[in-house]
Amino acid sequence: MRLFTPGQHESRGWVAAAAVLLAVLPAPKAAMAETELIGPLRIRDMTPFNLLRLDMLPAHAVTADAGTWAVEADLSYTNTFVMSDNVADYLRRRHTHASLTPADVDAILGPGQDAYYVDGEYGLLDLTFHYGLTGRTSVYLTLQAYSFTDGFLDGTIENFHRAFGLGTEGRDLVARNQFQTVVSFKGARTVFLDPPRKGGLGDPVAGLRHTWTFGRRWGLVLDGAAKAALRGERSLLSTGTNDLGLQVSVQGKFSRQGLYFSTSLVRTDGRVLGVRLGSRVVPTVMGAYELGLTRRTNAILQLYASESTVRDTTIDEIKADKYQASLGLRSRRGHLIYAFAVTENLGHYENTPDVGVSLTLAWISSRH
């Protein structure tokens, strides 16, 4: 790892372990009543080279009757600061807390080697409409809207790292709150020193979902989805190609606790940040534990692992698998469901956002 010592990695591991421990502690006795279990957090991978491909959202655990509907809004916001080792070496030699300049870009990309530097904050709103065809089968349509900003979280993250002895990950080598991108893979160059656009609509996603139940506690969910690049390739908004995905989920509910596991395969292609992904199938696995704190409020601990979409490069950091953990709270009031979660990267820090937050708001017409 580029700027960590082994001791700092261990410190970060203890922080993650503490979060796991807090999530699985038993709830107070006052909260022992039956609770409604809703399923995993409906959040997606926000890593910069994965942002535009189809990503299968974890399957919810709410069933409804034929003719019922739901509207779901999932807002994710991440602070991204990732770079390859050769860029980190250059920044250390430059030794100044300043924004990158065109001269810096030429110095990084001049040798012709693969390199990447991505710094900025990314927002994504997934607006999903669900409709029940039968009690077990439903269809959904997701519309995506992106935003790209210089951000405001850099200082908070640096202070947090210092407080827990985690180091700055090289953030002290550049200016705070900047949106800057420098990428070169296989001779293809992509240079942004400011966002090329503030945001826009991404590609729509349509899906079909079917559920089988086994007794009162277990369920099997099969999801199929397709992302359609209706307007072709657009920088920061679309890979320019259609994606197909399939997801299988196993769900278990035990009074006040839920266990959820899913695995998915997504066939993707096109380009992200100017980098050609190539036609490939990307596997992903997810595991989640849901605990009822009260009749209306649940805590969720969720782990996510996926292969990188970028494989054709000499840089090992970008090819490394991605591991992320999310911790969230979710509550429901009648037909309204709302949730808040924080996501942190684990294991590999050079290809995954440092921290992300997500908000979910959903309205379901009926449920059981």
Order of alpha helices (4+ residues) and beta strands (2+ residues): alpha-beta-alpha-alpha-beta-beta-alpha-beta-beta-beta-beta-beta-beta-beta-beta-beta-beta-beta-alpha-beta-beta-beta
